[in-house]
């Protein structure tokens, strides 16, 4: 099978798995929002926003180091496994000991037991890292998809049971623990690999350097992605944070279902092509697909935000609507910038990526810090402005060092924005004014056909019609897999 066919097959399997996972996570948001009140969500988010960073540190960027390397040895992989394990144990202990200080920071005693139980996930995720890398290297995308779906399904069932019995935020804690545990078991079986004993002399320096730079990017990205929750929780308390968190979790669903899983396909493929003439063509194709599908999804979510929040979260969550709308617009810039992330990793330009991630995302944090004065909506606006600035900086400076031509990538990224932005803005205005008192299903019945008609008319524009043709060709290739 050719590399193109492997990529198409991996993409098809991954998207199918993520569709099933998306449905379950959507059900999770809709069901648990009706069983758990905003205060409990706020309590859980207070903990998860801070201690969740330990999960990123536990990987230390070493799973991606193993995938990117074209000649990693069995002993090097073993050493990476034990390095991850040691980091996971250390972080778990640190979180258990630091939980009381975290509770004091928020002024909420219930934070202590939540954080201490959540510490278990750090070890589980650290143990999982190299098994996931091994499955990715072997291009066993079907296993990755099945395990991800199974983990979410089992965790959702348990969480609903605990929530129905009145467990409140413990349902959310249990959900995270079960996802981590099921993923570890499934990936360990799928990898068909057992680590040996760690040994010196395996030439680990380059792998650790790659991992450290990647960790810096992931850590800084995670921290800046969660500083919004910390700011709101510290300044405004649990109820506003709970409302913001539900809007944020709805916004994150496309990120979880498209971007991260597709990285599992893109990274092994691009790493194999890093010295190949086809590399730039693959990057452009990925930019176009993500710009229309991923970026387009965010524009459509913004356009339909009013009825979507009413339908999925139910009554009592009206304040989440404008927050969700603004966050979705920021997601567009994350979508069109995600290909840059793949390029930097596959070309091992992690040091360059780290420097500009720090610059760009520091700007975003500053925008959110200013926005917190106006509450959760102000933070969301700051986040979106920061995402746009970060994409502009990444495009202007570090991408010029990759050897890729930026002008075609920029043009490919901007065409979907030019297509989606006008109609989305009109839909938001009409939905929040003329249709504000309408039943949400009636709103959808009017807005969805209107959007479909608009995209049909847009096909008369030659550049749009050409992009549609390319997307159709990609879809047909996926379907044949």
PyMOL commands that set and color helices and strands:
alter all, ss='L'
color gray80, all
select helices_A, chain A and resi 3-35+38-51+53-59+62-68+74-106+111-118+120-137+141-164+169-191+205-235+238-272+279-303+305-313+320-346+350-374+376-396+398-401+406-432+440-458+462-480
alter helices_A, ss='H'
color red, helices_A
deselect
rebuild
show_as cartoon
